[in-house]
């Protein structure tokens, strides 16, 4: 799945007012579950025509012990 496939619907995300919108995509292929995340921020109020901006998600994992 490419980032173009996961671009948000403006009517859903642009009007939420939330500073961050995240979607978890789940897909089962041949019995295996795959997942990916997509994140977007709404455009500034001064430029709504810009649409939602994709955001990079970064996760840090530390070992417990």
C-alpha positions as CSV (number, residue, x, y, z in Angstrom):
1,X,0.0,0.0,0.0
2,X,1.5,3.4,-1.0
3,X,1.0,6.7,0.7
4,X,-1.1,7.8,-2.3
5,X,-3.4,4.8,-1.5
6,X,-3.8,6.0,2.0
7,X,-4.4,9.7,1.5
8,X,-7.2,10.8,3.8
9,X,-10.7,12.0,2.7
10,X,-10.8,15.8,3.2
11,X,-14.3,15.8,4.5
12,X,-13.4,13.3,7.2
13,X,-10.1,14.7,8.4
14,X,-9.9,18.3,7.4
15,X,-13.0,19.2,9.4
16,X,-12.3,17.3,12.6
17,X,-10.3,20.1,14.3
18,X,-8.0,17.5,15.7
19,X,-4.3,18.4,15.4
20,X,-3.5,14.8,14.5
21,X,-5.5,12.0,12.7
22,X,-4.2,8.5,12.7
23,X,-5.6,5.5,10.9
24,X,-4.6,1.9,11.5
25,X,-5.0,-0.2,8.3
26,X,-5.4,-3.9,8.7
27,X,-5.3,-6.4,5.8
28,X,-5.4,-10.2,5.7
29,X,-3.6,-11.8,2.8
30,X,-3.4,-15.6,2.5
31,X,-4.1,-16.0,6.2
32,X,-1.5,-13.5,7.4
33,X,-2.5,-10.2,9.0
34,X,-0.6,-7.1,7.8
35,X,-0.8,-3.6,9.3
36,X,0.3,-0.1,8.6
37,X,-0.3,3.3,10.0
38,X,-1.1,6.6,8.3
39,X,-1.1,10.0,10.0
40,X,-2.2,13.5,8.8
41,X,-2.6,17.0,10.2
42,X,-5.3,19.3,9.0
43,X,-4.3,22.4,7.0
44,X,-4.0,25.7,8.8
45,X,-7.3,27.7,9.0
46,X,-5.7,30.3,6.8
47,X,-5.1,27.9,3.9
48,X,-7.8,25.2,3.9
49,X,-7.2,24.6,0.2
50,X,-3.8,23.0,1.0
51,X,-5.6,19.8,2.2
52,X,-4.3,17.5,4.9
53,X,-0.6,17.1,5.3
54,X,0.9,13.6,5.7
55,X,3.0,13.1,8.9
56,X,5.8,10.8,9.5
57,X,5.3,8.4,12.5
58,X,8.3,7.3,14.4
59,X,8.4,4.8,17.2
60,X,11.1,4.1,19.7
61,X,11.3,0.8,21.4
62,X,13.4,0.1,24.5
63,X,14.2,-3.1,26.1
64,X,12.7,-3.8,29.5
65,X,14.9,-5.2,32.1
